[in-house]
Amino acid sequence: MGARTTPRAEPDARVRRFTRAERWVHRANALVFGVCVLSAAVLYLPQLAEAVGRRELVVTVHEYAGALLPVPVLAGLLSRAFRGDLRRLNRFGTHDRAWLRSALARDERPRRAGKFNAGQKVYAGWITGAALVLLGTGLLMWFTHLAPLPVRVGSTFVHDWLALAVGIVLAGHLTMALLDPEARRGMRTGSVERSWARREHGLWLDALERSGKGRAPLDHQ
């Protein structure tokens, strides 16, 4: 009688992508940005301003929401996983440049990416810089004694046009999310289908499987 062979265990169909802390930072950040964008729309679009009214209240909500912009990220620094995400987003490797070239050329062939692809890294860097500029110019507009009139006028110009650009970019971000249900599921539940991870973030999944620890190292991310 031949020796019985133990069947090889199949890998789990799903793989952990985000911790609870990472997901809550994203949700809090989305909430603050959402309040800022919606209140700004009410302030600057006559039709909405007329429908909502109570301009002073809307201004107050917008000011305090703007002041809270850095809070979710600062709170997230308490999470080791979130700090790891920030380091990944701040790294731009050879595979990221290849991904970006392929995307700009509308090449439909599979693209290799780490936990975050080059598009997500560019978006994260741009929106972070924009948020800091909006916060700074907003404070100059809120506390009028901080700067002379010409500086405040310039701050208002920069704030208004950058806010419009942020609204457009956020609309693009939401559109991309709507087109990828598995990415949304990953942010909602913390895990994604292994097949999706292999297709969209293969370098990250490879590193995760090599580590055998449930968390990918920062190399090649």
Secondary structure, 3 states (H helix, E strand, C coil): CCCCCCCCCCCCCEEECCCHHHHHHHHHHHHHHHHHHHHHHHHHCHHHHHHHCCHHHHHHHHHHHHHCCCHHHHHHCCCHHHHHHHHHHCCCCHHHHHHHHHHHCCCCCCCCCCCCCHHHHHHHHHHHHHHHHHHHHHHHHHCHHHCCHHHHHHHHHHHHHHHHHHHHHHHHHHHHHHCCHHHHHHHHHCEEEHHHHHHHCHHHHHHHHHHCCCCCCCCCC
